[in-house]
Amino acid sequence: MAAKFKLDGGMIPRTVKRMMDERAEERVSDGSGTAVMTLRDRRHVVRIVNSSPSGAMVIFPLEPHIGEQLSLQLIDRGTVGARVRWVRDGRIGVSFDEAQG
C-alpha cells in the first residue's frame, strides 16, 4: 500500500535549527501581519512571521502533519493553497502551491 504523503527533500521535520540559509528567495518580515488559515475544515487566525513568493512561516500552536494541505487568506495575495513543509516550536513553514509574484 502506497503512503499518502511522500517525504522528499522539500519537506523536512525540523528538529535542529537550520545551520545556514540556502534559500534562494528573500524573506520579507511580516511580524505584525495576520492571515486566516484553513486547516482540516477549520479556520484559524495566525500571525505571519515572514513570507516570500513561494512560502511563509506562521505561528500556529497546533501540529499539522508534514505535507498536509491548507489554505492561507493573505491580505496582499488573497487565498492561496499551501502545504506544510516543517513544524517546530509553535511555528510552521508552508510552501504555496504556485509561486506568487
N, C-alpha and C positions, 0 to 999 in steps of 0.2 A: 504494500500500500504506500503510495507516494505521500510525502509530507505536504501539508497545506502551505507552509512558507519555506522558501529556500534561503538559507543563510549564505550570503555572498559577501564579498569584500566591502560592500557599501553599507552593510548592517552589522554593527559591532556592539556587543554588550560591553559598555564602558565600566570597567571595574578599576581601572587605573587612569589617572589624568593623562591627557594627550601630552606627549613629550615634545612634540614640535608641530607647528601648524603647517600642514601640507595642502590646505585648501587653496584652490586657485582663485576663488572669488572673495572680494572684500565683504566683510560683515558690517552691517550698519547697526549700531547700538540703539535699541528701542526700549530702554529700561523702564519708561513710563507708559509704553504702548500696551493696549489690551486687544484681545480678539475673542471671538466666540468659537470654541472648538466643539465639534460634534463627534462624539466617540461612542460607539455601541448604542446609537439612537438617543443619546442624552447630550444636552448642551451644557457647556461649562465656560465660564468667563475665565480666561487665562491671561497672564502677563507675558508679553514678548520680551525676551532678553536681547536677542539680536536676530537679524534676518539678512538674507541675500536673495538674488534672483531664483536660486534653486532650493532654498530651505530656510528653516528658522529653529531657534532654541526657545522653548517656552517653559515657564514654571508651571508644574502640574503635580499635585500631591499624590495622585494615584499612579499605578504602574501598568501602563499598557504593554502589550506584547510587541516585541521587535517584529516589524513587518506589517503590523496591524494598520488597516486603512482608517483614515479620519478625514475631516474637512476643517478648514480654518476660514472664518469670515474675517477678512482683514480690511481695515479702513481704506487703504490705498489700492487694494487689488481685487476686492470683492471676495467671493467664496472660491477657494482653491482646494482641490483634493490633495492629500498628502499621505505619506507612510512614515511610521515610526522607525527611526534608524538606530537610536540608542536611548537608554534610560539610565539616569544616575543622579542620586541625591536630590530628588524632587524636581528634576529638570528632564526634559526630553528633547531630543533632536529629531526634526522631521524633514523629509525631502519632499518638495512639491512634485506632483505627478508630471507636470510640464513646467519647464523653466519659464518664469515670468519676467518680462522685461521691464 
